[in-house]
Amino acid sequence: MSEQVVGKRQFGHKARLVLPAVLSFKIDEQAHAARAMWNLLHAWWLMMPGEKLHGCPAPELPGCPAH
């Protein structure tokens, strides 16, 4: 009973979004901004000393105990 699978089986439906050029450009800009923000937050997280990682992420934010 050894059968080889020729191709990968895919289940479900993959919807593709077709947008006008203006909306596509705006979404690309938003995606770029989101990636830039993620990169900045990730770099900030890596630069934080280990003892500060367990407390409030940013003491200047409302709702943090140090505020």
Secondary structure by P-SEA (a helix, b strand, c coil): ccccccbbbbcbbbbbbbbcaaaaaaaaaaaaaaaaaaaaaaaaaaacccccccccccccccccccc
